[in-house]
Amino acid sequence: MAGAQLTVPIEPQRTGAAARSNLYRLFSVAFTHPERADPGASDPVPEPGALERAAGALPYALTFTGGVPLRAPARADLHLRYTALFESGRGALSLHESAFSAVPKMKLWEELIRFYDHFGLRYEGHTERLWPDHLVVELELLHYLTFLETGLPGDPAALVRGQRDFIDRHLRAWLPKLAAQLTQTPDAEPFAVLAAMLLAFLDAERAHLQGLLARPFAP
């Protein structure tokens, strides 16, 4: 699952889904450990203004607010900061849903893996290098589902409902807690700003998906 670049002929009525898929990809890459990011690609954290430009292609209006600009340190410094924040620093924060959920970890993993399997994604723990409840894995699922939507000629209700339910049951249930921790942690940039921007995107996504489900499909 991790790091996949997806391409498919886009149905004309699905250009909005393509823009949504791209934004999920950008957020997923931004929360990937810099060491695991493609060394030949651009820096994992988007350059200032890149997320705003990507959001401009969405099928709905999205404005990132908060007043703090997104600035990423050099890649080597970003590596050290990511490791200290999320992996080995004193009081390191978790990027795993299980750290914020009352659901037992194994039960949560089973639920997530069933969800991935249902939509044709086979989670292989020994190759993924990330547990199934990692933020990057959850974002890659939504990148994948919106990607599927771009090439779907028929009614996308099942995919749309799956996205809405996953956002409700998982990301919007725990990501606000991580975002709150990041705002209270010194030297948490650019990840505190990224988490706030991701939350704004997920809130807008939830409203958009609910709106799609509320109206009949028009081929």
C-alpha positions in Angstrom: 0.0 0.0 0.0 2.6 2.5 1.0 3.9 5.1 -1.4 1.9 3.9 -4.4 1.6 6.2 -7.4 -1.8 5.6 -9.0 -2.8 6.4 -12.5 -6.0 5.8 -14.4 -8.0 7.4 -17.2 -10.2 9.9 -15.5 -13.9 10.0 -16.3 -14.8 13.7 -17.2 -17.3 13.9 -14.3 -14.6 12.7 -11.9 -12.1 15.4 -12.0 -13.1 16.5 -8.5 -12.3 13.1 -7.2 -8.8 13.3 -8.8 -8.1 16.5 -7.0 -9.2 15.0 -3.7 -7.1 11.9 -4.3 -4.1 14.1 -5.0 -4.5 16.0 -1.7 -4.8 12.8 0.3 -1.5 11.7 -1.4 0.2 15.0 -0.5 -0.8 14.6 3.2 0.2 11.0 3.3 3.7 11.8 1.9 4.0 14.7 4.3 3.5 12.4 7.4 5.9 9.7 6.0 9.3 9.4 7.6 11.7 11.4 5.4 14.0 8.4 5.3 11.3 6.3 3.7 10.2 8.9 1.2 11.4 8.6 -2.4 14.9 10.2 -2.4 14.5 11.3 -6.0 11.2 13.0 -5.4 10.7 16.5 -4.0 10.8 17.0 -0.2 8.1 15.1 1.7 6.6 18.3 3.2 5.0 20.4 0.4 6.6 23.7 -0.3 4.7 26.8 1.0 1.5 27.3 -1.0 1.5 23.8 -2.6 -1.4 22.4 -0.5 -3.4 25.6 -1.1 -2.9 25.3 -4.8 -3.9 21.6 -4.7 -7.0 22.6 -2.7 -8.0 25.1 -5.4 -8.8 22.2 -7.7 -11.3 20.6 -5.3 -15.0 20.4 -6.1 -15.8 22.5 -3.1 -14.3 25.6 -1.4 -11.6 24.9 1.2 -9.6 27.6 2.9 -6.8 26.6 5.3 -6.8 29.0 8.2 -4.8 29.4 11.4 -2.4 32.1 10.5 0.8 30.0 10.8 2.5 29.4 7.5 3.7 26.0 6.5 7.5 26.0 6.6 9.6 22.8 6.4 13.3 22.6 7.6 15.9 21.1 5.3 15.4 17.4 4.6 18.2 16.3 7.0 16.7 18.4 9.8 13.2 17.2 9.0 14.5 13.6 9.5 15.8 14.5 13.0 12.6 16.4 13.9 10.3 13.6 12.7 12.3 11.0 14.6 12.3 13.0 17.8 8.6 13.9 17.6 7.1 10.5 16.6 9.6 7.8 17.2 12.5 8.1 19.8 12.3 11.4 21.6 11.3 11.7 25.2 7.5 11.7 25.3 7.3 11.0 21.5 3.8 11.4 20.1 2.1 8.5 18.3 0.9 8.5 14.7 -1.2 5.4 15.4 -4.9 5.5 16.0 -4.6 2.8 18.7 -2.8 5.3 20.9 -6.0 7.5 21.0 -8.7 4.9 20.8 -10.6 3.0 23.5 -10.9 0.0 21.2 -8.3 -2.7 22.0 -5.4 -2.6 19.5 -5.9 -6.0 18.0 -9.6 -5.5 17.6 -8.9 -2.1 15.9 -6.3 -3.7 13.6 -8.8 -6.5 12.6 -11.4 -3.9 11.8 -9.0 -1.8 9.7 -7.7 -4.8 7.8 -11.2 -6.0 7.0 -11.9 -2.5 5.7 -8.8 -2.6 3.5 -9.6 -6.1 2.2 -13.2 -5.1 1.4 -12.0 -2.5 -1.1 -9.3 -4.7 -2.6 -6.3 -3.6 -0.6 -4.2 -6.4 0.9 -2.4 -5.3 4.0 1.0 -7.0 4.2 2.5 -6.1 7.5 6.0 -7.5 6.8 6.3 -5.4 3.6 4.4 -2.3 4.7 6.7 -1.4 7.6 3.8 0.4 9.1 1.0 -0.9 11.3 -2.5 -0.8 9.8 -3.6 2.0 12.1 -0.7 4.4 11.2 -1.9 7.7 9.9 0.0 7.3 6.6 -1.7 3.9 5.9 -5.2 5.4 6.7 -4.6 8.3 4.4 -3.4 6.0 1.6 -6.6 4.1 1.8 -8.6 7.4 1.2 -6.1 8.2 -1.6 -6.9 4.8 -3.1 -10.7 5.1 -2.8 -10.8 8.5 -4.4 -8.5 7.2 -7.1 -11.0 4.4 -7.8 -13.7 7.0 -8.0 -11.9 8.8 -10.8 -12.3 5.9 -13.2 -15.7 4.7 -12.2 -18.3 5.2 -14.9 -21.3 4.1 -12.8 -22.8 5.1 -9.4 -20.0 5.8 -6.9 -22.3 5.6 -3.9 -20.5 2.5 -2.4 -17.1 4.2 -2.6 -18.4 7.5 -1.3 -20.1 5.8 1.6 -17.0 3.9 2.4 -14.9 7.1 2.5 -17.5 8.8 4.7 -17.7 5.9 7.1 -13.9 5.5 7.3 -13.4 9.2 8.0 -16.1 9.1 10.7 -15.1 5.9 12.4 -11.3 6.5 12.2 -9.6 9.7 11.2 -12.0 12.2 12.6 -12.3 10.2 15.8 -8.6 10.4 16.7 -6.7 12.9 14.6 -8.0 16.0 16.6 -6.3 14.5 19.7 -3.0 14.2 17.9 -3.4 17.7 16.5 -4.0 19.1 20.0 -0.9 17.4 21.3 1.2 18.8 18.4 0.0 22.4 19.2 1.3 21.9 22.8 4.7 20.4 21.8 7.8 22.5 21.2 9.5 22.3 17.8 6.5 20.5 16.3 6.5 22.3 13.0 5.7 21.7 10.2 3.6 18.8 11.6 1.4 20.9 13.9 0.4 23.0 10.9 0.0 20.0 8.7 -2.3 18.3 11.2 -4.5 21.4 11.4 -4.7 21.6 7.6 -5.5 17.9 7.3 -8.3 18.3 9.9 -9.8 21.1 7.8 -9.6 19.0 4.7 -11.3 16.0 6.4 -14.1 18.2 7.8 -14.7 19.6 4.3 -14.5 16.1 2.8 -17.1 14.8 5.3 -19.5 17.5 4.3 -18.9 16.9 0.6 -19.4 13.2 0.8 -22.6 13.5 2.8 -23.8 15.9 0.1 -23.0 13.4 -2.6 -25.0 10.7 -0.8 -28.0 13.0 -0.3 -28.6 13.5 -4.0 -29.4 11.0 -6.7 -26.7 9.8 -9.1 -26.8 11.5 -12.5 -24.9 9.5 -15.1 
